[in-house]
Amino acid sequence: MRVTQGTFSFLPDLTDEQIRKQVGYCLTNGWPVNVEFTDDPHPRNAYWEMWELPMFDLADPAAIMFEINACRKACPNHYIKVNGYDAAKGRETVALSFIVQRPKHEPGFRLARQEGPGRSIRYAVESYATGKPEGERYPESETGPRR
Amino acid sequence: MDHARIDGELLDIAQAFKDSSVQEVLDELDHQLVGLQEVKTRIREIAAFLLVDRLRREVGLTAERPVLHMCFTGRPGTGKTTVAMRMAQILHRLGYIRRDHLVVATRDDLVGQYVGHTAPKTKDVLKKAMGGLLFIDEAYYLYRRENERDYGQETIEILLQVMEQQREGLVVILAGYKERMDEFFRSNPGMRSRVAHHLDFPDFTPDELEQIAEMMLGQQMYFFTQPAREAFRAYLTRRMALPDFANARSVRNAIDRIKLRHANRIYSGSGPATREDLARIDATDILKSRVFQDLPGDPPSGEPAGAPSRVGERGKNAI
């Protein structure tokens, strides 16, 4: 199941050229860009690990592509996203955030039901991948669903 | 049929040259820079080569991007940074770099203070320069032969890697004194082979320096009287003999100080000043310079007290 989080996530994966253009858009707006990665996908998990530091004062998207590629190399089968932060007074928030890499196989989410008082039911979603410890969730060798 | 194709391409060359508007930059270079004939010719050659190379790639004659990294050698104030800025424009207009920005860096910006500090620092500068031009001033300081554990070596390795890949659209220009750059390349043969163009900036002749001075004054709406012109020539001969003479940069600083003395003369003078008075530089404004007062026991510094130090003399627009 495809995780849909951030902008463009219902579209087919962006090509590098498209990523470069989106990053260029961030830079022309003067938004510092950072790269984040995780192997703990969850609709409510917005705090991913940061790849290096946020990048300020850059003129060209090449530098960010360079870091994205470095992150891809280090985490070949993780989720990676790029954030553009708008520091303008009054906004001060992430203005654009999109996924630039996802694991080759995303096993999807399990719906857990918990019996509450008075026969009420509480629901929870849990990624099948998070059953394993961090770093082992999306093995590099795993390229698709095993049949 | 074949002829028609070639004809079409011939037309393309003229059109491509016009489209790139490189000629404008080259003309500007001619106008704004006095002398430096050899450098100008080399730049023209490089521009022509790059244009032809681009056309060749368009028709599928070659696939490899030419090596663009350069080395500018010359004494201080000979116009290296100014030419580098023009080079950025030329490369940008020909489409070899994505933007015409120039990032100037020295050893301090690239090399760290302790283990593990250098690589992020160098990468930071490289990232800032990506898509444009990185100008490394006094590049030979990166390598210190006397200290083999110097962190400069790490910077050189990272630089080499980025220069080799050329993927990020980064062009590096190394600059510095000729002899010391030669030595730098001798100790770093890898660097030498990755630098395609070596441009040597000769010192300006006194005539050229005078021309530069006149041009600077003209831009700032001042003018020399005839005696002032002669005084300035005398000033130049004396100034050039001093050890810290930095060509056009020294001329610019001299003019700044002449302007100060001029203002002081007008201020302390009696009576109202005319429009002409405000623009005219007299010989007295020049002759008051320290260079003319070689008092015994006084070190010939060439700079009046409180003048910017040599470090402060560094500037972006040496012209």
Interface residues (C-beta under 8 A of the other chain):
Chain A: M55 D57 L58 A59 D60 P61 A62 A63 M65 F66 E67
Chain B: R98 R99 H101 L126 K127 K128 M130 G131 G132 E168 G169 L170
